Structures are given as C-alpha cells and as structure tokens.
Amino acid sequence: MKMKITSILIGILLTTAAFLLAQALSPNRGAHLSASPGGSSSGDVATSATETCDPQTVAKPAKGYTCVVKTKNGPATWRVEAVISTESRTFRVVKDLKSGLYVSDDMGKHSHESAKKENLCQSPDYSNQRGNLTFVTWRLPTGYPRSLNAKNGFPNQDSDFVILEDDGIRQVVSGVASKYFISSSEAGKISDYMSYGFDGEFGGIDAGCNGNGMASLRCVAQ
C-alpha cells in the first residue's frame, strides 16, 4: 500500500515538473512585458505623445516636452530642448522640429547695430538664454519678407522668421506675441541702422527696427 502511494506521489511530481518546464520554455511567456521588435515601449509612447501647443504650457515643462501646432501647411511639432534654472528665472530653448531651427529664450532689448557689432548671439553673457547648448552655432535670425526671396541680395529661400511664423512660433513661445524682434536682415540704404524685424503681434515682417534699442532679441541655431 505504501509503495502504491509513493508511486502516485512520484507520478504527480513528475507531471508537475514537466508542466513547469514546458511553461518556462514557451516562446510566448512574458511577451506582454515588452514591445514588439518594430514597436515602441510604453516609455516611448509617453515621450512621443503630443498635445496642442500653448505658450503658457510650454513655459513650464521639463526638457523633452513636445507639442504640435496646426498650421495651414500641416502640423508642426515643437520640443523643449533645454531648461536652465537660476535664482532669478528659468530659461528655455525650444526647437521647431519641422525646420530644425532652435530658438533661444528672450535675451532682452537691443538695437540691430549692437546685436550685430557685439555678436550677442555668441556672447557668453547670454549662455543661459541659449540653454548652454554649444553643439550648435547661434546667430541672429534672418527676417526679410517672402516677397524679397532672391531679390535685393537675399537668397532664394524663406528667412528664419518667415519659417518660424509659418510653423506657429507665436502659439508656442510665451511673450512673442507682445514684442517686436530684430533680425540680421538689412532693410536697405534708408538708414545705417534700419533692418527688418518680426512683429510678434501680427506675425508680419516690417522694416521698422531703427536701432533705438526697443526691440527684443532671440537667437536661432540649426
């Protein structure tokens, strides 16, 4: 009788062991824990998930935040590329992923003349506004109207401010809509200090930056 019970128990143990071994060797075991070879992990999904851009929202998140602007030429995605916090304020650099243009934080009011002569977009005094990003070359944004492409000595391509306006910068960067921004583009021989500038309120390009130091400066890189 004891031998019969022992045989039964050994049989149960062997059956259980065989079942557990089959489970361990099963190719489907744990498949739900990771993404398929061509898919994204849950972390990637969270990172790539985008929402509609809003200047007040973009002024708060950490590096890597992305959002989308719906434009007449299709969606344009923007991303926070750098966040620098100091005792006085926090600086953010954003990137227009559609054009590849980085846009610095506001560097204050300057004249067209001083911005060019003092090379402010390269000045170490404004490294925080540029997010301490040194792998790109910062410069004054170009800002001639699209109507002057390939005219008056301008290249046959859109200027930086025309591109940024097309991609919805005023719907992304806080404070742009209430300011006027200088560009590197000379407006002709009317004045030594006359240049084109970007009107943040209406999104237009105007020859109204006359060097009085009342226009704001944001630099770009690519």
C-alpha positions in Angstrom: 0.0 0.0 0.0 2.8 2.4 0.9 4.6 1.6 -2.3 1.5 2.4 -4.3 1.0 5.8 -2.6 4.7 6.6 -3.1 4.4 5.8 -6.8 1.4 8.0 -7.2 3.2 10.9 -5.5 6.2 10.5 -7.7 4.0 10.5 -10.7 2.3 13.7 -9.6 5.7 15.4 -9.0 7.0 14.3 -12.4 3.8 15.6 -14.1 4.1 19.0 -12.3 7.8 19.3 -13.1 7.1 18.6 -16.8 4.3 21.3 -16.9 6.5 23.9 -15.2 9.4 23.1 -17.6 7.0 23.5 -20.6 5.8 26.8 -19.3 9.4 28.1 -18.9 10.3 27.1 -22.4 7.2 28.6 -24.0 8.1 31.3 -26.6 5.0 33.4 -25.7 5.8 33.6 -22.0 6.4 37.2 -21.0 5.6 38.5 -24.5 3.3 41.1 -23.0 6.1 42.7 -20.9 7.9 44.2 -23.8 7.2 45.9 -27.2 7.4 44.1 -30.4 10.7 44.5 -32.4 9.1 47.1 -34.6 7.1 48.8 -31.9 7.7 51.3 -29.1 7.9 50.7 -25.4 5.5 52.3 -23.0 8.1 55.0 -22.2 8.5 55.9 -25.9 4.8 56.2 -26.3 4.7 58.7 -23.4 7.5 60.6 -24.9 6.1 60.8 -28.4 2.6 61.6 -27.2 1.9 65.2 -28.2 -0.7 67.8 -27.4 -1.6 71.2 -28.8 0.9 73.9 -28.1 0.1 76.7 -25.7 2.6 79.4 -24.7 1.7 79.2 -21.1 2.1 75.4 -21.0 5.3 75.4 -22.9 6.8 77.9 -20.4 6.6 75.3 -17.6 7.6 71.7 -18.6 10.9 69.9 -18.5 13.3 69.2 -21.3 11.8 66.8 -23.9 8.3 68.1 -23.7 6.7 68.2 -27.2 3.6 69.7 -28.6 2.0 70.3 -32.0 0.8 73.4 -33.8 -1.8 73.0 -36.6 -0.7 75.3 -39.5 -2.0 75.9 -43.0 0.9 73.8 -44.2 0.2 70.9 -41.9 1.2 70.1 -38.3 4.5 71.4 -36.9 6.0 69.8 -33.8 8.0 71.7 -31.3 10.1 70.4 -28.4 11.7 71.9 -25.3 15.4 71.3 -25.9 17.0 72.8 -22.8 15.9 74.2 -19.4 18.2 76.3 -17.3 17.1 77.5 -13.8 18.8 80.3 -11.9 17.8 82.2 -8.8 16.1 84.9 -10.8 14.4 83.0 -13.6 14.2 79.9 -15.7 15.3 79.9 -19.4 14.0 77.6 -22.1 15.2 76.8 -25.6 12.7 75.3 -28.0 13.2 73.6 -31.3 11.0 73.7 -34.4 11.3 70.1 -35.4 9.8 70.7 -38.8 12.5 73.2 -39.8 15.2 72.2 -37.4 15.6 75.7 -36.0 16.5 76.1 -32.3 15.1 79.3 -30.7 16.7 80.8 -27.7 15.0 82.4 -24.7 14.5 86.2 -24.8 17.8 88.0 -24.5 16.3 91.4 -23.7 16.1 94.6 -25.8 18.9 95.6 -28.1 19.4 97.6 -31.2 20.1 95.9 -34.5 23.5 97.6 -34.6 24.6 96.4 -31.2 23.3 92.9 -31.7 25.4 92.6 -34.9 28.6 94.5 -33.8 28.8 92.9 -30.4 27.9 89.5 -31.8 25.4 89.0 -28.9 24.2 85.6 -30.2 27.7 84.3 -29.4 28.2 86.3 -26.2 29.0 84.2 -23.0 26.8 86.7 -21.1 23.8 85.0 -22.7 24.7 81.4 -22.4 21.8 80.6 -20.1 19.3 82.1 -22.6 20.9 79.7 -25.2 20.4 76.8 -22.9 24.2 76.3 -22.7 23.9 74.4 -26.0 27.3 74.5 -27.6 26.9 71.8 -30.2 25.1 74.3 -32.5 26.1 77.7 -33.8 23.9 80.5 -32.7 23.2 83.6 -34.9 20.8 86.4 -35.4 17.7 85.2 -37.3 17.2 86.4 -40.8 14.0 88.3 -41.3 13.3 89.6 -44.8 9.8 89.2 -46.3 9.0 86.2 -48.5 8.3 88.7 -51.3 12.0 89.5 -51.4 13.3 86.0 -51.8 16.0 86.1 -54.5 15.7 89.9 -54.6 17.8 92.8 -53.2 20.7 90.4 -52.5 18.6 88.0 -50.4 18.9 84.2 -51.0 16.1 82.4 -52.9 14.7 80.9 -49.7 12.5 81.9 -46.8 14.0 83.8 -43.9 14.1 82.4 -40.4 11.3 84.5 -39.1 9.1 83.6 -42.1 9.7 79.9 -41.4 9.1 80.2 -37.7 5.9 82.2 -38.3 4.7 79.5 -40.8 5.4 76.8 -38.1 3.5 78.7 -35.4 6.1 80.2 -33.1 3.5 82.6 -31.7 1.5 79.7 -30.5 4.5 78.1 -28.8 6.8 80.7 -27.1 5.4 82.8 -24.3 5.9 86.6 -24.8 6.5 86.5 -28.5 3.0 87.9 -29.3 3.6 91.1 -27.4 7.0 92.0 -28.8 9.0 93.1 -31.8 12.2 91.2 -32.7 15.2 92.3 -34.6 16.8 90.3 -37.4 20.1 90.3 -39.2 18.4 91.4 -42.5 19.2 94.9 -43.6 16.3 96.9 -45.0 18.2 99.0 -47.5 20.0 102.3 -47.5 17.3 104.3 -45.8 19.3 104.3 -42.6 22.5 102.8 -41.4 20.7 101.1 -38.6 17.5 100.1 -40.5 16.7 96.4 -40.6 13.7 94.1 -41.0 12.1 92.8 -37.8 9.4 90.3 -36.8 6.2 91.7 -35.5 5.1 89.2 -32.8 1.6 90.6 -32.5 0.6 90.1 -36.1 3.3 87.8 -37.4 4.5 90.1 -40.2 7.9 91.3 -41.3 8.4 95.1 -41.1 11.2 97.4 -41.9 10.7 99.2 -38.6 13.7 98.2 -36.5 15.6 101.5 -36.5 18.3 100.8 -33.9 16.6 102.5 -30.9 17.1 99.5 -28.7 13.4 98.9 -28.1 13.2 95.6 -30.0 13.8 92.2 -28.3 16.4 89.6 -29.3 16.0 85.9 -29.7 18.8 84.0 -31.5 18.4 80.9 -33.6 20.6 77.9 -34.5 20.4 74.9 -36.7 
